[in-house]
């Protein structure tokens, strides 16, 4: 019989074994280094699918739990406590899916391949660890572990301004992390059991066993919120993102947009709302306003970008503002839509960065003015780009539509004005994405350098086909994902409803 409680640890151990093997492979054996990294990341993805098959969507508690003592020194009781629920399940799957795709997209990396692949494996350890940690110190350790490899991926293999972008990314994230650490230490002393157990602390806050003063609760909320708002990034904490995206190598941009930004959203759902529901409700109008500003600002700035990669980066600010707005509408549809839209954004925007990277490998430029009429010489590439662009703007039948619809529905039930402003962001996203597509792919070929561009090769098609299939699956059969989230999302909603007037809006969504 399969010991399901060790599945999460097994994912980390597989990646650790892969990193160890990469460390011992000679630097000159580039193909072996690539193959080793691809093998271990693919094996991790296949093993992670066992989580889906063994996950019980009817249970509202954590599953695949493993809880053992890590260290107990000087009264600090820190445990290796891991587990997932319906909210974190598919974030783990998204991580294990995108990393082998990112490794396969890194075949153009020729310098320091050994270090590059080692950091990719270490980055995946940190990302998975963040989503499965149920001990606050363990969560913080993985949060910081993830920061180091991404810093090096940007700083070593990035563009011309890579050092500036890497340092800016590191400083912004570290500043938020220190605030979160202060809040974690404070919660330790508020908890009479003197431990860092997230589940236990959340239950005690809910039952009243841990009582916080209004000031303490607000300060703790703000410390966690600022750390997560920087990571999202929520306006006005977003300024590090365009630089990091533009300067990062293709795989770095894919994982930054696809996974790392979701850690901020995940933190809001896992920490801020369940532990501090009263403050969440009090500050919801202000946070919703920031989200709406981010939606419109991100879309307007994306519209005037001359650089394709920077356009996609600003689109993330707009789309993730949409997700934050859904979370702080506090009803079942909006929070489930926000949770689903995290996955949709990871798939669509990750694919957009892959596509931008593919054309950069051929022309070494991201500027829109350097292209035009590419559909004539790269029809296969143009077709894939169109499908992903349409999924990004939420075309019905593709993955982006369902999440946006649920967020809009839930936000409208909470506040019709907020929903109206959010809807304008969807219109603007169609404008900047389709206008960019028209300038890059339509019309006549005007730049002679584009006349001999090769279309997609077998490796690039192998990368894109699974993503397109997933985008269609998530758009047409969303119930595959939504039903496993229902119980966990409802638990978050119930926690919020305890401190609000009892008015729960819930409409079942079939997913077809």
C-alpha positions as CSV (number, residue, x, y, z in Angstrom):
1,X,0.0,0.0,0.0
2,X,1.3,3.5,-0.9
3,X,2.4,5.5,2.1
4,X,0.8,8.8,1.0
5,X,2.1,10.8,3.9
6,X,5.6,10.7,2.4
7,X,4.7,11.9,-1.1
8,X,5.4,15.6,-0.4
9,X,8.8,14.8,1.2
10,X,9.5,12.4,-1.7
11,X,9.2,15.3,-4.2
12,X,11.8,17.3,-2.3
13,X,14.1,14.3,-2.0
14,X,14.0,13.6,-5.7
15,X,14.9,17.2,-6.5
16,X,17.7,17.1,-3.8
17,X,19.0,13.9,-5.4
18,X,18.9,15.6,-8.8
19,X,20.8,18.7,-7.6
20,X,23.4,16.4,-6.0
21,X,23.9,14.5,-9.2
22,X,24.2,17.7,-11.2
23,X,26.9,18.9,-8.7
24,X,29.0,15.8,-9.5
25,X,28.6,15.8,-13.3
26,X,31.7,17.4,-15.0
27,X,31.0,20.9,-16.3
28,X,32.1,20.1,-19.8
29,X,29.3,17.4,-20.2
30,X,26.6,19.9,-21.1
31,X,24.2,17.4,-22.6
32,X,24.4,15.2,-19.6
33,X,23.8,18.1,-17.3
34,X,20.7,19.1,-19.2
35,X,19.4,15.6,-19.4
36,X,19.9,15.0,-15.7
37,X,18.0,18.1,-14.7
38,X,15.2,17.3,-17.2
39,X,15.0,13.7,-15.9
40,X,14.7,14.6,-12.2
41,X,12.2,17.5,-12.8
42,X,10.1,15.3,-15.0
43,X,10.2,12.5,-12.5
44,X,9.1,15.0,-9.8
45,X,6.1,16.0,-12.0
46,X,5.0,12.4,-12.6
47,X,5.2,11.7,-8.9
48,X,3.3,14.8,-8.0
49,X,0.3,13.5,-10.1
50,X,-0.1,10.9,-7.3
51,X,-1.2,13.8,-5.1
52,X,-4.2,14.4,-7.4
53,X,-5.2,10.7,-7.6
54,X,-5.0,10.3,-3.8
55,X,-6.5,13.6,-2.9
56,X,-9.9,13.5,-1.1
57,X,-11.9,16.6,-2.1
58,X,-14.5,16.0,0.7
59,X,-12.0,16.6,3.6
60,X,-11.5,20.1,4.9
61,X,-8.2,19.3,6.7
62,X,-4.7,19.1,5.4
63,X,-3.8,15.9,3.6
64,X,-0.5,14.0,3.0
65,X,0.6,15.4,6.4
66,X,4.0,14.6,7.8
67,X,4.9,16.1,11.1
68,X,8.2,15.3,12.8
69,X,10.5,17.3,15.1
70,X,13.1,19.3,13.3
71,X,14.9,21.1,16.1
72,X,14.1,22.0,19.7
73,X,16.7,24.3,21.1
74,X,16.3,27.0,23.7
75,X,12.6,26.6,23.9
76,X,12.1,26.9,20.1
77,X,9.9,24.1,18.9
78,X,10.3,23.9,15.2
79,X,8.9,21.0,13.3
80,X,9.1,19.6,9.8
81,X,5.3,19.8,9.3
82,X,4.1,19.6,5.7
83,X,0.7,19.0,4.1
84,X,-1.6,20.4,1.4
85,X,-5.3,21.1,0.9
86,X,-7.4,22.0,-2.2
87,X,-5.8,25.5,-2.4
88,X,-2.2,24.3,-2.5
89,X,-2.7,21.1,-4.4
90,X,-2.7,22.5,-7.9
91,X,0.0,25.1,-7.0
92,X,2.3,22.2,-6.3
93,X,1.3,20.5,-9.6
94,X,1.7,23.8,-11.5
95,X,5.2,24.1,-10.1
96,X,6.2,20.5,-11.0
97,X,4.7,21.0,-14.5
98,X,6.4,24.3,-15.3
99,X,9.9,23.5,-14.1
100,X,10.7,20.7,-16.6
101,X,9.2,22.9,-19.3
102,X,11.5,25.7,-18.2
103,X,14.5,23.3,-18.2
104,X,13.6,22.2,-21.8
105,X,13.4,25.8,-22.8
106,X,16.9,26.4,-21.5
107,X,18.7,24.5,-24.2
108,X,20.1,27.7,-25.5
109,X,22.1,28.3,-22.3
110,X,25.7,27.5,-23.1
111,X,27.6,29.1,-20.3
112,X,27.9,27.8,-16.8
113,X,25.3,25.1,-17.5
114,X,26.2,23.1,-14.4
115,X,25.5,26.0,-12.0
116,X,22.3,27.0,-14.0
117,X,20.8,23.5,-13.7
118,X,21.7,23.3,-10.1
119,X,20.0,26.5,-9.3
120,X,16.9,25.4,-11.3
121,X,16.6,22.3,-9.1
122,X,17.2,24.3,-5.9
123,X,14.6,26.8,-7.0
124,X,12.0,24.1,-7.4
125,X,12.8,22.8,-3.9
126,X,12.1,26.2,-2.5
127,X,8.9,26.8,-4.5
128,X,7.4,23.4,-3.5
129,X,8.4,23.9,0.1
130,X,6.6,27.2,0.3
131,X,3.3,25.6,-0.8
132,X,3.5,22.6,1.5
133,X,4.9,24.1,4.7
134,X,2.6,24.1,7.8
135,X,5.3,25.3,10.2
136,X,5.9,29.0,10.1
137,X,9.7,28.8,10.4
138,X,9.8,26.0,7.8
139,X,7.7,28.2,5.5
140,X,10.1,31.1,6.1
141,X,13.1,28.9,5.3
142,X,11.7,27.8,2.0
143,X,10.6,31.3,1.2
144,X,14.2,32.5,1.6
145,X,15.7,29.4,-0.1
146,X,13.7,30.2,-3.2
147,X,15.1,33.8,-3.2
148,X,18.8,32.8,-3.6
149,X,18.6,30.7,-6.9
150,X,16.3,33.3,-8.6
151,X,18.8,36.0,-7.7
152,X,21.6,34.1,-9.4
153,X,19.5,33.1,-12.4
154,X,18.7,36.8,-13.1
155,X,22.2,38.1,-12.1
156,X,24.3,35.6,-14.0
157,X,22.3,34.6,-17.0
158,X,20.2,37.7,-17.5
159,X,20.3,40.7,-19.9
160,X,22.5,43.8,-19.9
161,X,21.0,45.3,-16.7
162,X,20.9,41.9,-14.9
163,X,22.8,43.0,-11.8
164,X,20.5,46.0,-11.2
165,X,17.4,43.8,-11.7
166,X,18.7,41.0,-9.5
167,X,19.7,43.3,-6.6
168,X,16.3,45.2,-6.9
169,X,14.4,41.9,-6.8
170,X,16.5,40.7,-3.8
171,X,16.1,43.9,-1.8
172,X,12.3,44.2,-2.3
173,X,11.7,40.6,-1.4
174,X,14.1,40.6,1.6
175,X,12.4,43.7,3.0
176,X,9.1,42.0,2.9
177,X,10.5,38.8,4.3
178,X,11.9,40.6,7.4
179,X,8.5,42.0,8.2
180,X,7.0,38.5,7.9
181,X,9.7,37.1,10.2
182,X,8.9,39.7,12.8
183,X,5.2,38.7,12.6
184,X,6.1,35.0,12.9
185,X,8.2,35.6,16.0
186,X,5.4,37.6,17.5
187,X,2.8,34.9,16.9
188,X,5.2,32.4,18.7
189,X,5.0,34.4,21.9
190,X,1.3,35.0,21.6
191,X,0.8,31.2,21.4
192,X,1.0,29.6,24.9
193,X,2.1,26.3,23.4
194,X,5.3,28.1,22.2
195,X,5.4,26.6,18.7
196,X,5.2,27.7,15.1
197,X,2.4,25.3,13.9
198,X,0.3,27.2,11.3
199,X,-2.7,24.9,11.6
200,X,-2.8,25.1,15.4
201,X,-2.2,28.9,15.6
202,X,-5.0,29.5,13.0
203,X,-7.4,27.2,15.0
204,X,-6.6,29.0,18.3
205,X,-7.1,32.4,16.8
206,X,-10.5,31.2,15.4
207,X,-11.6,29.7,18.7
208,X,-10.5,32.5,20.8
209,X,-7.7,30.6,22.7
210,X,-5.3,33.2,21.3
211,X,-6.6,36.7,21.8
212,X,-5.0,39.6,20.1
213,X,-5.6,43.3,20.7
214,X,-7.0,45.2,17.8
215,X,-3.6,47.0,17.4
216,X,-1.6,43.7,17.5
217,X,-3.9,42.1,15.0
218,X,-3.6,45.0,12.6
219,X,0.1,45.1,12.9
220,X,0.5,41.4,12.4
221,X,-1.8,41.5,9.4
222,X,0.1,44.4,7.8
223,X,3.5,42.6,8.3
224,X,2.3,39.5,6.5
225,X,0.3,41.5,3.9
226,X,3.2,43.7,2.9
227,X,5.5,40.7,2.5
228,X,2.9,39.1,0.2
229,X,1.9,42.3,-1.6
230,X,5.6,42.8,-2.7
231,X,5.7,39.2,-4.0
232,X,2.3,39.5,-5.9
233,X,3.2,42.3,-6.8
234,X,0.3,44.6,-5.8
235,X,0.4,48.3,-6.8
236,X,2.4,50.3,-5.7
237,X,4.9,47.5,-4.7
238,X,5.3,46.4,-8.3
239,X,8.3,48.3,-9.6
240,X,10.8,45.5,-9.2
241,X,8.8,43.2,-11.5
242,X,9.3,44.7,-15.0
243,X,13.1,44.9,-14.5
244,X,13.3,41.4,-13.2
245,X,11.2,40.0,-16.1
246,X,13.0,41.8,-18.9
247,X,16.5,41.0,-17.6
248,X,15.8,37.4,-16.5
249,X,16.6,34.5,-18.9
250,X,13.5,32.8,-20.5
251,X,13.2,30.1,-17.8
252,X,13.6,32.6,-15.1
253,X,10.8,34.7,-16.5
254,X,8.6,31.6,-16.9
255,X,9.1,30.6,-13.2
256,X,8.9,34.1,-11.9
257,X,5.5,34.7,-13.6
258,X,4.2,31.2,-13.3
259,X,5.1,30.3,-9.7
260,X,6.9,33.0,-7.7
261,X,4.2,35.6,-8.0
262,X,1.6,33.1,-6.9
263,X,3.4,32.8,-3.5
264,X,2.1,36.2,-2.6
265,X,-1.5,35.3,-3.5
266,X,-1.1,32.0,-1.7
267,X,0.2,33.8,1.4
268,X,-3.0,36.0,1.5
269,X,-5.2,32.9,1.4
270,X,-3.2,30.9,3.8
271,X,-2.2,33.5,6.4
272,X,-3.9,36.9,6.1
273,X,-7.5,35.8,5.7
274,X,-7.7,32.8,8.0
275,X,-5.6,34.3,10.9
276,X,-6.8,37.9,10.7
277,X,-10.3,37.9,9.2
278,X,-11.5,41.0,11.1
279,X,-8.6,43.2,9.8
280,X,-9.0,41.7,6.4
281,X,-12.6,42.8,6.3
282,X,-11.7,46.3,7.7
283,X,-9.0,46.9,5.1
284,X,-10.7,45.2,2.2
285,X,-11.9,48.5,0.6
286,X,-8.4,50.0,0.6
287,X,-6.8,46.8,-0.7
288,X,-9.5,46.5,-3.4
289,X,-8.8,50.0,-4.4
290,X,-5.1,49.2,-4.8
291,X,-6.1,46.1,-6.8
292,X,-8.3,48.1,-9.2
293,X,-5.6,50.7,-9.7
294,X,-3.2,47.8,-10.5
295,X,-5.6,46.3,-13.0
296,X,-6.1,49.5,-14.9
297,X,-2.6,50.9,-14.5
298,X,-0.9,47.6,-15.5
299,X,-3.1,47.4,-18.6
300,X,-2.6,51.0,-19.7
301,X,1.2,50.8,-19.2
302,X,1.3,47.5,-21.1
303,X,-0.5,49.1,-24.0
304,X,2.3,51.6,-24.6
305,X,5.2,49.3,-24.2
306,X,7.6,49.0,-27.2
307,X,9.1,45.8,-25.7
308,X,7.1,42.5,-25.9
309,X,8.6,41.1,-22.8
310,X,7.9,44.2,-20.8
311,X,4.3,44.2,-22.1
312,X,3.8,40.7,-20.8
313,X,5.4,41.7,-17.5
314,X,3.0,44.6,-17.0
315,X,0.1,42.4,-18.0
316,X,0.9,40.3,-14.9
317,X,0.4,43.3,-12.7
318,X,-3.0,43.8,-14.2
319,X,-4.0,40.1,-14.1
320,X,-2.8,39.6,-10.5
321,X,-4.6,42.8,-9.4
322,X,-7.7,41.0,-10.6
323,X,-6.9,38.0,-8.4
324,X,-6.4,40.1,-5.3
325,X,-9.7,41.9,-6.0
326,X,-11.4,38.5,-6.1
327,X,-9.8,37.4,-2.8
328,X,-11.0,40.5,-0.9
329,X,-14.6,40.1,-2.2
330,X,-14.8,37.4,0.4
331,X,-17.4,35.1,-1.2
332,X,-17.2,31.6,-2.5
333,X,-17.2,32.4,-6.2
334,X,-14.7,35.2,-6.0
335,X,-12.2,33.3,-3.9
336,X,-12.5,30.1,-5.9
337,X,-12.2,32.1,-9.1
338,X,-9.1,33.8,-7.7
339,X,-7.6,30.5,-6.8
340,X,-8.3,29.1,-10.2
341,X,-7.0,32.3,-11.9
342,X,-3.7,31.8,-10.2
343,X,-3.3,28.5,-12.2
344,X,-4.6,30.1,-15.4
345,X,-2.1,33.0,-15.1
346,X,0.7,30.6,-14.5
347,X,-0.1,28.6,-17.6
348,X,-0.9,31.5,-20.0
349,X,1.8,34.0,-18.9
350,X,4.4,31.3,-18.5
351,X,3.7,30.3,-22.1
352,X,3.9,33.9,-23.3
353,X,7.4,34.3,-21.8
354,X,8.4,31.0,-23.5
355,X,7.2,32.3,-26.8
356,X,9.0,35.6,-26.4
357,X,12.1,33.7,-25.5
358,X,11.9,31.6,-28.6
359,X,11.8,34.6,-30.9
360,X,14.6,36.2,-28.8
361,X,16.8,33.2,-29.5
362,X,16.4,33.9,-33.2
363,X,16.6,37.7,-33.3
364,X,18.1,38.7,-30.0
365,X,15.5,41.5,-29.6
366,X,12.2,42.0,-27.8
367,X,11.2,45.2,-29.6
368,X,7.9,45.2,-31.4
369,X,9.2,47.5,-34.1
370,X,11.8,44.9,-35.1
371,X,9.1,42.6,-36.3
372,X,6.0,42.6,-38.4
373,X,4.6,40.0,-40.7
374,X,6.1,37.1,-38.8
375,X,3.1,34.9,-39.6
376,X,4.4,34.6,-43.2
377,X,7.7,33.0,-42.3
378,X,6.7,31.4,-38.9
379,X,3.1,30.2,-39.3
380,X,3.4,27.5,-36.6
381,X,4.8,30.0,-34.1
382,X,2.1,32.6,-35.0
383,X,-0.6,30.0,-34.4
384,X,0.7,29.0,-31.0
385,X,1.1,32.6,-30.0
386,X,-2.5,33.4,-31.0
387,X,-3.9,30.6,-28.9
388,X,-1.9,31.6,-25.8
389,X,-2.7,35.3,-26.3
390,X,-6.4,34.5,-26.5
391,X,-6.2,32.4,-23.3
392,X,-4.5,35.3,-21.6
393,X,-7.3,37.7,-22.4
394,X,-10.0,35.2,-21.3
395,X,-11.5,33.9,-24.5
396,X,-14.4,31.5,-23.7
397,X,-13.3,27.9,-24.2
398,X,-9.7,28.6,-23.0
399,X,-8.5,28.6,-19.4
400,X,-8.5,32.4,-18.7
401,X,-12.3,32.7,-19.1
402,X,-13.5,30.6,-16.1
403,X,-11.4,32.3,-13.5
404,X,-12.2,35.8,-14.7
405,X,-15.9,35.0,-14.9
406,X,-16.1,33.7,-11.3
407,X,-14.1,36.7,-10.0
408,X,-16.3,39.1,-11.7
409,X,-19.5,37.3,-10.5
410,X,-18.3,37.2,-6.9
411,X,-17.0,40.8,-7.0
412,X,-20.3,42.0,-8.4
413,X,-22.2,40.4,-5.6
414,X,-20.0,42.2,-3.1
415,X,-19.7,45.5,-4.9
416,X,-21.0,46.3,-8.4
417,X,-18.8,49.3,-8.8
418,X,-15.6,47.3,-8.2
419,X,-16.7,44.7,-10.7
420,X,-17.3,47.4,-13.3
421,X,-13.8,48.8,-12.9
422,X,-12.3,45.3,-13.0
423,X,-14.2,44.5,-16.2
424,X,-12.6,47.5,-17.9
425,X,-9.2,45.8,-17.3
426,X,-10.4,42.8,-19.3
427,X,-11.3,45.1,-22.2
428,X,-7.9,46.8,-22.0
429,X,-6.1,43.4,-21.9
430,X,-7.7,42.5,-25.2
431,X,-6.6,45.8,-26.7
432,X,-2.9,45.6,-25.8
433,X,-2.5,41.9,-26.5
434,X,-4.3,41.9,-29.9
435,X,-2.6,45.2,-30.9
436,X,0.8,43.7,-30.1
437,X,-0.1,40.5,-32.1
438,X,-1.2,42.6,-35.1
439,X,2.1,44.6,-35.1
440,X,4.3,41.5,-34.7
441,X,2.6,38.9,-36.9
442,X,0.3,40.7,-39.4
443,X,1.1,42.8,-42.4
444,X,4.0,42.6,-44.7
445,X,7.6,41.6,-43.8
446,X,9.5,44.9,-43.6
447,X,12.7,43.9,-41.9
448,X,15.0,41.8,-44.0
449,X,16.5,40.1,-40.9
450,X,13.2,38.3,-40.5
451,X,13.0,36.8,-44.0
452,X,15.0,33.7,-43.1
453,X,13.8,33.1,-39.6
454,X,13.2,29.3,-39.0
455,X,9.8,28.2,-37.6
456,X,9.5,26.2,-34.4
457,X,11.7,23.1,-34.1
458,X,10.6,19.8,-32.5
459,X,11.9,20.7,-29.1
460,X,9.9,24.0,-29.0
461,X,6.7,22.3,-30.3
462,X,7.2,19.6,-27.6
463,X,7.3,22.5,-25.0
464,X,4.2,24.3,-26.3
465,X,1.8,21.4,-27.2
466,X,1.2,20.3,-23.5
467,X,0.6,23.9,-22.5
468,X,-2.0,24.4,-25.2
469,X,-3.7,21.1,-24.3
470,X,-3.8,22.2,-20.6
471,X,-5.2,25.6,-21.6
472,X,-8.0,23.9,-23.5
473,X,-8.6,21.4,-20.7
474,X,-8.8,24.0,-18.0
475,X,-11.2,26.1,-20.2
476,X,-13.6,23.2,-21.2
477,X,-13.4,20.9,-18.2
478,X,-12.6,23.3,-15.3
479,X,-14.6,21.1,-12.9
480,X,-11.6,18.8,-12.9
481,X,-9.8,21.4,-10.9
482,X,-12.6,23.4,-9.2
483,X,-14.2,20.5,-7.4
484,X,-11.0,19.6,-5.6
485,X,-10.8,23.2,-4.3
486,X,-14.4,23.6,-3.1
487,X,-14.0,22.4,0.4
488,X,-10.8,24.3,1.2
489,X,-12.2,27.5,-0.3
490,X,-15.4,27.2,1.6
491,X,-13.4,26.8,4.8
492,X,-11.7,30.2,4.1
493,X,-15.1,31.8,3.3
494,X,-16.6,30.4,6.6
495,X,-13.7,31.9,8.6
496,X,-14.4,35.4,7.1
497,X,-18.2,35.1,7.5
498,X,-17.7,34.7,11.3
499,X,-16.7,38.4,11.5
500,X,-19.1,39.7,8.9
501,X,-22.9,40.1,8.6
502,X,-24.1,36.6,7.7
503,X,-24.7,36.9,4.0
504,X,-23.2,34.1,2.0
505,X,-23.5,34.1,-1.8
506,X,-22.8,30.8,-3.4
507,X,-23.7,29.5,-6.8
508,X,-22.6,26.1,-8.0
509,X,-20.6,26.1,-11.1
510,X,-20.6,23.0,-13.3
511,X,-17.3,23.7,-15.0
512,X,-18.6,22.9,-18.5
